[in-house]
């Protein structure tokens, strides 16, 4: 099936229902590296049902479904995540049944050999009370599908971090099995575990999920700026600028300007920024 602008803009999935329990909430926390130190009470609160807290970035997996992109002609082997933006309308429950409305809001053709950008908006609603939980805006980079004849353009850019030294630097060590743990939260893309699939996609070995790195960065901001009070995080966004491999050390630099937070995440061993243009807002 050839890719067309009309076929991309027609993509939507409305009223899908998902349910998650405290098991999924704790599994997600461990999938982004929390609970490594059983004596760390702050992290244990996200991994133990007694007084359980929810990391806001869990919103990216509780209704995860990438099947839409298998129906429109895009090459699934060459699809990667470009950006993720999250707006929280209320704190996530530790367990819930939710309704998901997802639709493509824009698509841009970068040209032959340069890929295409597809913007997807997903709104999650708590079925119990009908309250809107969050809005997710994803930018999908279809590396193998440029030149299909669509319009040129790009989403509104995320802000750049300020100049000068960061106010906080937070380091987390990922595990060699990190992707195998994280994928149990819903993203079963073989790019993150299958050696042959990763090679076909142009990687020397399976890479860590971009949203797993995103979750580590969210943890860093909640730790450094919110005193482990996840309900204070109002929004969280970043651009995926380079791959991470399971076992990499992640270093997040954070700049604080009152209720606005800027951050980047890098892999020091390669001197490479892997999350750029990080931007979050917090409540007092």
Beta strands, then each sheet from edge to edge (+ up, - down):
strand 1: 12-20
strand 2: 79-88
strand 3: 96-109
strand 4: 116-126
strand 5: 132-142
strand 6: 168-173
strand 7: 233-240
strand 8: 249-257
strand 9: 260-267
strand 10: 272-282
sheet 1: 1+ 3- 4+ 5- 2+ 7- 10+ 9- 8+ 6-
end
